[in-house]
Amino acid sequence: MRVLLILSFFCISIGVHAQKSALIFLNQAERKAVQIPKGGMMVVQYRGYLKQMELKSNSLIQVNDSMIVMGKPRLFADAVDLTHIRISDITGFRKVSVGSQLLKTVLTVGATLGSYYALRNNGDKLSSTQQLLLSSGAGLLTNISLKFIFPQNRIKHKTKDGWVLLVR
């Protein structure tokens, strides 16, 4: 009975350990490694079904030995907009950090609110509607500028430069 119990715990622990939880991109020549955990944002360049190059930016939902699944996670339901990509088809990648996304949002909101309060305190000649429109324009201009300065859909590392994909 004890042997059966120990054997069952052993089999369960092997099954739990066998689940893959991250992608690791490794470049031996440059001595660099980039780890993207499940749920992390990334941009992937890959060969599609007709051997055309495609670019996908989304969260990493699932990882196994031969394929990754990217999509938009939801809080109380299954992920949507799923894309299945074979690991052998990946030709480039870039990790998108949460900090950069948060910084872009904070800068946009800060520019919008800051310009509104600056116009409200110093803009005696402007109506409240004009102040609101000008501050919204400043926020929109900031958002567009940040997208040009820090483009999200750009590949930083390519497999032809020595990057190798490992699944952990």
HUWORA-V70431 format. One record per residue. RES is the residue in one letter. SS is DSSP state (H for helix, E for strand, - for the rest). OMEGA is omega in degrees with one decimal (NA if undefined). Layout:
BEGIN
res=RES ss=SS omega=OMEGA
res=RES ss=SS omega=OMEGA
END
This chain:
BEGIN
res=M ss=- omega=179.5
res=R ss=H omega=179.5
res=V ss=H omega=178.3
res=L ss=H omega=178.7
res=L ss=H omega=178.3
res=I ss=H omega=178.5
res=L ss=H omega=179.4
res=S ss=H omega=176.1
res=F ss=H omega=178.1
res=F ss=H omega=179.5
res=C ss=H omega=178.5
res=I ss=H omega=-178.8
res=S ss=H omega=176.3
res=I ss=H omega=178.9
res=G ss=H omega=178.1
res=V ss=H omega=-178.9
res=H ss=H omega=-176.6
res=A ss=- omega=178.8
res=Q ss=- omega=-178.2
res=K ss=- omega=-175.4
res=S ss=- omega=-177.6
res=A ss=E omega=170.6
res=L ss=E omega=175.9
res=I ss=E omega=174.3
res=F ss=E omega=-172.9
res=L ss=E omega=174.8
res=N ss=E omega=-176.1
res=Q ss=- omega=-175.6
res=A ss=- omega=-178.9
res=E ss=- omega=-177.7
res=R ss=- omega=179.5
res=K ss=E omega=175.3
res=A ss=E omega=177.3
res=V ss=E omega=179.9
res=Q ss=E omega=177.4
res=I ss=E omega=-178.9
res=P ss=E omega=174.3
res=K ss=- omega=-176.8
res=G ss=- omega=179.8
res=G ss=- omega=178.5
res=M ss=E omega=177.9
res=M ss=E omega=173.1
res=V ss=E omega=-177.0
res=V ss=E omega=170.9
res=Q ss=E omega=-176.4
res=Y ss=E omega=175.3
res=R ss=E omega=-179.9
res=G ss=- omega=-176.8
res=Y ss=- omega=179.8
res=L ss=- omega=179.2
res=K ss=- omega=174.9
res=Q ss=- omega=179.8
res=M ss=E omega=178.5
res=E ss=E omega=-179.1
res=L ss=E omega=-178.4
res=K ss=E omega=177.8
res=S ss=E omega=-179.2
res=N ss=E omega=179.0
res=S ss=E omega=176.7
res=L ss=E omega=-175.3
res=I ss=E omega=-174.1
res=Q ss=E omega=-179.4
res=V ss=E omega=167.5
res=N ss=- omega=-173.3
res=D ss=- omega=-174.5
res=S ss=- omega=-171.8
res=M ss=E omega=170.0
res=I ss=E omega=176.8
res=V ss=E omega=177.9
res=M ss=E omega=179.2
res=G ss=E omega=179.1
res=K ss=E omega=-179.6
res=P ss=- omega=175.7
res=R ss=- omega=-172.5
res=L ss=- omega=-173.5
res=F ss=- omega=-179.1
res=A ss=- omega=177.7
res=D ss=- omega=179.2
res=A ss=- omega=179.2
res=V ss=E omega=179.1
res=D ss=E omega=-176.7
res=L ss=E omega=175.1
res=T ss=E omega=178.2
res=H ss=E omega=-177.3
res=I ss=E omega=175.8
res=R ss=E omega=-178.3
res=I ss=H omega=-179.5
res=S ss=H omega=-179.7
res=D ss=H omega=-176.8
res=I ss=E omega=-179.9
res=T ss=E omega=179.7
res=G ss=E omega=-177.6
res=F ss=E omega=169.5
res=R ss=E omega=176.9
res=K ss=E omega=177.7
res=V ss=E omega=-176.5
res=S ss=- omega=178.0
res=V ss=H omega=-179.8
res=G ss=H omega=179.5
res=S ss=H omega=177.3
res=Q ss=H omega=179.2
res=L ss=H omega=179.5
res=L ss=H omega=178.3
res=K ss=H omega=179.7
res=T ss=H omega=-179.3
res=V ss=H omega=178.9
res=L ss=H omega=179.5
res=T ss=H omega=179.7
res=V ss=H omega=178.9
res=G ss=H omega=178.6
res=A ss=H omega=180.0
res=T ss=H omega=-178.3
res=L ss=H omega=179.5
res=G ss=H omega=178.9
res=S ss=H omega=177.9
res=Y ss=H omega=-179.2
res=Y ss=H omega=176.1
res=A ss=H omega=178.2
res=L ss=H omega=-178.8
res=R ss=H omega=-178.8
res=N ss=H omega=-175.2
res=N ss=H omega=-174.1
res=G ss=- omega=-179.6
res=D ss=- omega=-177.0
res=K ss=- omega=-176.0
res=L ss=- omega=174.5
res=S ss=- omega=-178.8
res=S ss=H omega=177.3
res=T ss=H omega=178.3
res=Q ss=H omega=177.8
res=Q ss=H omega=179.2
res=L ss=H omega=179.2
res=L ss=H omega=179.5
res=L ss=H omega=179.0
res=S ss=H omega=175.6
res=S ss=H omega=176.3
res=G ss=H omega=177.8
res=A ss=H omega=177.4
res=G ss=H omega=178.5
res=L ss=H omega=177.7
res=L ss=H omega=176.4
res=T ss=H omega=-179.9
res=N ss=H omega=179.3
res=I ss=H omega=178.7
res=S ss=H omega=179.5
res=L ss=H omega=177.5
res=K ss=H omega=176.6
res=F ss=H omega=-178.3
res=I ss=H omega=-178.6
res=F ss=- omega=-178.3
res=P ss=- omega=-177.4
res=Q ss=- omega=-175.4
res=N ss=- omega=177.0
res=R ss=- omega=-179.5
res=I ss=- omega=179.9
res=K ss=- omega=-176.5
res=H ss=E omega=-179.9
res=K ss=E omega=-178.8
res=T ss=H omega=178.5
res=K ss=H omega=177.8
res=D ss=H omega=176.4
res=G ss=- omega=178.4
res=W ss=E omega=-178.7
res=V ss=E omega=-178.3
res=L ss=E omega=175.6
res=L ss=E omega=178.1
res=V ss=E omega=-178.8
res=R ss=- omega=NA
END
